[in-house]
Amino acid sequence: MRPIIPDYLAEALGDVEPDNSGDLAAYIPELAAADPERLGVAFATVDGQVHGAGDIDVPFTIQSISKPFAYALALADRGFAPVLAKVGVEPSGEAFNEISLEGGTGRPFNPMINAGAITVHSLTGAEGSGPAERVERVLDGLSAFAGRRLVMDEEVCASEMAHAHRNLAIAHMLRSHDVLTEDAGAVVDGYTRQCSVLVTTRDLAMMAATLANRGVNPLSGEQVVPERVVRQVLSVMLSCGMYDAAGDWTTQVGIPAKSGVAGGLIGSLPGRIGIATFSPRLDPHGNSVRGVSLFERFSSDMGLHVMEVPSAGRAVLRSNRVVGSGPGALRVLELQGGIGFAGAERVVREVLETAPPETRVAIDLTRVHAIDDVARRMVLEIARRLTLDDREVYLVDPEAVVPDPEPGDGGRVTVVREVGQATLPSA
Ligand SMILES: NC(=O)CC[C@H](N)C(=O)O
């Protein structure tokens, strides 16, 4: 059988290929010399499978796609408060290279525009790190996100540095407001090196998949940054990643994303997939023309908009039945799937509505593969309250998705850990 997903991706590339609108990023001479016809797309699943079509192994510079990853590293290295004190999280509605600061706070609006990203670069590594250590930290960190050792393109870096007047102006503005407290030129140099890291479309998909996978690289298994950091980064990508096109993007495509002026574009869909495209011609916002078209198509073809989710609560309760009869009758509530707040609320309601008359109640978690913290507490609370109502409660939990109830959680909850339905206490 021919592989289904690469065929679909190749067809999508074929459809956007004739569109040669847009321009190469001319303000960096080395990028203006790039091959404008390059075109590639890769999908990386959270378990490390890559499906691709086109030029997915051609290296190009990461440019602004480094911004969310450097932001993640700064948050992980310094903690939230020092980073938030210097860089906001509000969409600016302005171009990526706008020379502007937030009124009131005097911070750059967000870490996705250059003013924010230059500041973020200065916050990578342990406090007190020098310029060389920061660049090393960023290169190591980006490599960990990609799951392989990345290198820099010295020529693109030199080419950009020779024309970095605007970023230098931004950095001097930041220095004059004490957002930067060190040599403005050295920070721009480090930031430009960060932008010059070479990646392929395949790498970018894997980096996006690492964000989608709660910060764990699907190939190496390394927890690159904490989960809490990933949530922050994806949120900012969703609201600010596409600069002054962010509102359109969020409504039309709805995938946390980031573009770069070399033509890369990533999208990261939490818990699901990392996507990357590569096509160097840019629209007036600095976003890849064919990349944006591809993402619009993927989002609508495959229902990838973050606000479009399968109905969660409904399927959690697999069955609610009585086994046996008479005084030994057993009420069995069988749960399934992944359970979060909405799912647990559904179970709470079911128990209240059923008001089981039986004296023995089993909550069967055999088919539950994941349960988050709030849902776990709610299930234990259901069990506890049932015991207070004089029920004997059994938690059938062979995979130990919930911990043993504390003694105070009601002495009469019996946890059944053996595998399989057959371990349900017989009626
Ligand atoms: N949007 C981008 O990719 C811009 C990155 C580029 N290095 C710059 O700072 O101008």
The ligand as a Gaussian input file, in Angstrom:
#p B3LYP/6-31G(d) Opt

LIG

0 1
 N       11.094000      37.435000      11.187000
 C       12.324000      36.980000      11.222000
 O       12.588000      35.828000      10.912000
 C       13.380000      37.977000      11.544000
 C       14.691000      37.356000      11.951000
 C       15.873000      38.195000      11.576000
 N       17.059000      37.577000      12.059000
 C       15.746000      39.601000      12.132000
 O       15.993000      39.804000      13.280000
 O       15.389000      40.537000      11.438000

